[in-house]
């Protein structure tokens, strides 16, 4: 199976993801902090599901992802909806050639796929340099609790007629990191047999304080840290942590 086929599979697997909640959350905070402009950069945009939804809500969206196949799916999706969204194949830690944006977002815990401290630091610096003064930077990550207690040494399964998977999670090399071993079984309707496709995914997160320090070092002012799509501070059992930061104006 090609990665492009997996990209379509990804959309099916993620069909219950709370995309509308991400859109609602961003719109709420953009209004709260009176962001002056609607040009939004969707980093690690994947198959463009959020890019399309933001565009449908009136944002002027640009998407960036490292996977050409994911971007191919994203472009087709945007065209099908009659939307003109430019997509670029780039590493979000090393952006180049873009104008400045009013809003930059890294959604769906995509930041957790970066493997090193340096990658996260470079990503924050890259976002800072591509924001207009007083622009807003959003991202969400898995909490250390979710990685250590809800992922590591857990097994998840799905058994549908046309698609099944076995998903095993193991402790990664570094603290608060996890490796996901996924085996998919997809029905070939012509032969009536199942094709197997294996994926290995790595995720790593950090304590809230560490993210906060890196944001400040990059030049950001932290506006808000909250959890699980709610306007509450992270708790011990919070699963998804949201950061909203602003680029301090430079004169």
Secondary structure, 3 states (H helix, E strand, C coil): CCHHHHHHHHHHHCCCCCHHHHHHHHHHHHHHCCCCCCEEEEECCCCCHHHHHHHHCCCEEEEEECCHHHHHHHHHHHHHCCCCCEEEECCHHHCCCCCCEEEEEECCCHHHHCCCHHHHHHHHHHHHHCEEEEEEEEEEEECHHHHHHHHCCCEEEEECCCEEEEEEEEECCCCCEEEEEEEEEEEECCCCEEEEEEEEEEEECCCHHHHHHHHHHHCEEEEEEEECCECCCCCCCCCEEEEEEEECCCC
